[in-house]
């Protein structure tokens, strides 16, 4: 047993012009934090192979940017194995953002990581879009790299959809819009911008989960985060938040096993 919880979310697309001719699945990775899952990541890779996904979507924090915990070997190895079998799309999280910005601490670790995964064939989405068609379903996959101010601790900020449009432009016409955005706290802005499905992580499922109450605290130190884990909706727009696969700093996951998210498009 891998100890990894595999969670399936069904996304039914009502528009017949956007619906796939046949159902298919995508795997979502979040908050891997440069962790090895068994020898050569075989525990995680085996769970992914069972799903037989058509694509892999990485929603940020593949690495950990802490002075006592730096490096990208496990994340790079995992992505290398995945790109041999599936198209992989990736956006930065706050740890990649920090590692890239603070070269006095992390040196060129981020630069090497970014160059190597792109050489492997990862679609690296830094405020950019990539187009894909699976089973005649046309998708525009966007990666929004949130500015640093949206990862601050304590009182939350408000994001405007216009900020996303400035970074990404308007959503493409005649496509289903998937947005990779690491921090789920700004779902109303993502939905207003036009994301049909947002995929996020960051909050680690609230680290400790309680019956009824859900996740207790996020990395921003806010209690009982609103979008801690699971499927959310703003009218017809959806967001799936992964509880993440690993942790950092406070290595606590109570009633909150590592999670591999699977999206079944119907």
Secondary structure, DSSP 4 states (H G I P E B T S, - for coil): ----EEEEEEE----TTTS-SS-EEEEEE---TT---SGGGHHHHHHHHHHT-SEEEE-S-SS--BTTB---HHHHHHHHHHHTTSEEEE---HHHHHHHH-HHHHTTHHHHHHHHHHHHT-EE-SSEEEEEEETTEEEEEEE----GGGG-SSS-----HHHHHHHH-SPPTTSEEEEEEEEGGGHHHHHHHT-SEEEEE-SGGGSBEETTTEE-B-TT--BS-TT-SEEEEETTEEEEE---S---SS---BS---EEEEEEE-
